[in-house]
Amino acid sequence: MSFPPDPPITKRQLGWLTVCAGLGAASALLAADVFGAGQWTGLGPAQSLALGAAGLLTVLGLALLPLGDRPA
């Protein structure tokens, strides 16, 4: 018995996935700072870089959204 192939992921789906990943990462980083997961308060240099990377991931996902239902 042969199953039909799965449809490919679209650029819009990939965009939503990366937006969610970027926002989730940013939320986790800020939550760790608010709830004091580390010894120091405030954003450190590594945390700032990670927050910037999460922001770039979100922007990349937003750029993919208008590209529609074409395969990624």
FENRA-V17413 format. One record per residue. SS is DSSP state (A for helix, B for strand, O for the rest). PHI is phi as a letter, one per 40 degrees, with the letter a starting at -180 (999 if undefined). D_FIRST is the distance of its C-alpha to the first C-alpha in Angstrom with 1 decimal. Layout:
BEGIN
ss: <SS	SS>
phi: <PHI	PHI>
d_first: <D_FIRST	D_FIRST>
END
This chain:
BEGIN
ss: <O	O	O	O	O	O	O	O	O	B	A	A	A	A	A	A	A	A	A	A	A	A	A	A	A	A	A	A	A	A	A	A	A	A	O	O	O	O	O	O	O	O	O	O	A	A	A	A	A	A	A	A	A	A	A	A	A	A	A	A	A	A	A	A	A	O	O	O	O	O	B	O>
phi: <999	b	c	c	c	c	c	c	c	c	c	c	c	c	c	c	c	c	c	c	c	c	c	c	c	c	c	c	c	c	c	c	c	c	c	g	c	b	c	b	b	g	c	c	c	c	c	c	c	c	c	c	c	c	c	c	c	c	c	c	c	c	c	c	d	c	c	g	c	c	c	c>
d_first: <0.0	3.8	6.6	10.0	12.7	15.3	18.5	21.3	24.3	27.2	30.8	31.9	29.5	30.6	34.2	33.9	32.4	35.3	37.8	36.7	36.8	40.3	41.7	40.4	41.9	45.2	45.3	44.8	47.5	49.9	49.2	49.9	53.2	54.2	53.5	55.2	52.5	54.8	58.4	59.6	59.6	58.7	56.2	56.5	55.6	52.2	51.3	52.6	50.5	47.3	48.2	48.7	45.3	43.7	45.6	44.4	40.8	41.4	43.1	40.2	37.8	40.1	40.3	36.5	36.4	37.9	35.6	33.1	29.4	29.0	26.6	28.5>
END
